[in-house]
């Protein structure tokens, strides 16, 4: 059965809606402000806006009610954010993703040192606006042939934009026996493709209700 993560739940209302819907995971984007506060925000932020949801408060909302998908958007000291989530939810109620190889490695090393079995994924599909052509080519090559990055980071989940997954990354995950998390799948046609059993372990979507309905239709007698 393909699991569903409700994408980008940044407010209390978003989190409550995802839980009420029955999404398997509530995905929250975690940023660190200039003064070190952890907040729910997609883009970098120096000072937290007054209405932003604090990370610790979001964990309290989710604890005991759903599983959390932490998408760490900042670089450096990722372990502190993960340790807080493990303390509040436990390792079997969460997964961690980030686009930073060293951040994945740090979390995996910490997890092993503390005897935790934690799911940690290196996200492939970075934006390349403003990059020179050779830089774009280098980034995409490292994503379509990610073996070196995955060995270095020790990621135990393959995380990829759905087009990269279709092109080659799905085969990489299958060959290495790793779960595949595909993001961000929103159109009915793409959801129908990725929600078929065996194509992905987890699908992240801004349309979790559609994804859950497709799954229910496939497993209903």
Buried (B, 14 or more C-beta within 10 A) or exposed (E): EBBBBBBBBBBEEBBBBBBEBEBBBBBBBBBBBEEEBBBBBEEEBEEBEEEBBEBBEBBEBBBEBBBBBBBBBBEEBBBEBBBBBBEBBEBEBBBBBBBBBEBBBBBBEBBEEEEBEBBBBBBBBEEBEEEEEEEEEEBBEBBBEBEEBBEEBBBBBBBBBBEBBBBBBBEBBEEEEBBBBBBBBBEEEBBBBBBEEEBBBBBBBBBBBBBBEBBEEEEEE
